[in-house]
Amino acid sequence: MCICLNCKNINRCLQYYLIELQHNEKHLNPNPQFFPTSPIVKIKTIDNYSEIELEWDVFECLSFRENPGYWSKLML
């Protein structure tokens, strides 16, 4: 799971914006201005027999500031 979901910077972060792009998701912020320090993205392949999917997740970031469930508050 992407650590961004529990980060207080999620709604202004360029790295999360790029993750949203990879997942074809609506952006929390169409113009993020926050450039995180040293994010590390893990890309996992998922074989669904008829196609291969890529799962993009940030699993480490020096800019991470914990705020559990913050993304769900932004979706309201």
N, C-alpha and C positions, 0 to 999 in steps of 0.2 A: 504494500500500500504506500502511496505517495505521502511523505511526511508533510507536504504542503497543506494538507487538509487540517492540520493542527497548528498552523503557523499564523501569527498575527500579521505577517506581511503578504499573505496570499492574494489579497485584492489589489495589490499594486506591484506585484512581482513579475518581471519579464520572463523569468524561467517558468513560472506557472502558466503564463500566457502561452508559451511555446508548448507546454504539455497539453494545454487545452486544444491547441491546433492539431497536435498529433492524434488526439482522441475525437476530433470533430465536434467538440463541445462549444456551447455558447460561452463567450468570454465574460468573466466577472468584471473586467475593466478593459475597454477597447484600446486604452492608451496607457499601459503600465510605465511607470517612471522609476521603479526601484530595480537596481541591478544587484542581485545577490552575490555574495562572496563564495566562491568555490563550490557551486552546486555539483553533485555527482548524480547522474541519471543512469538508472539501470533499465535496459531494454530486454524484455523477455518475449520469446516467441511462443505463441499458443497455436497449436494445430487443431483446427476444427474440422478436420477431414476434407471438407470442401474448399477450405482456404486457410492461409496462415495469417494470424493477426499478430500485431506488435503491441505490447503493453509497456508504456513509458511511465516510469516512476522516479521521482527524486528520492533518494534514500539517505543522502547526507548533504548538508549545506551549512556553512559557517554563519550564515545570516538567519538561521532558524531561531524563532522566538516562540516558545510554546504558548498556545492558546487553544486548548482542546475544543474541537467542534466548531471553531470560528467560521469555517466555510458554510456550515449549515445555517448560521445566523444571517449570512450574506444572501442566502438563497430565498429568504422570506419576502 
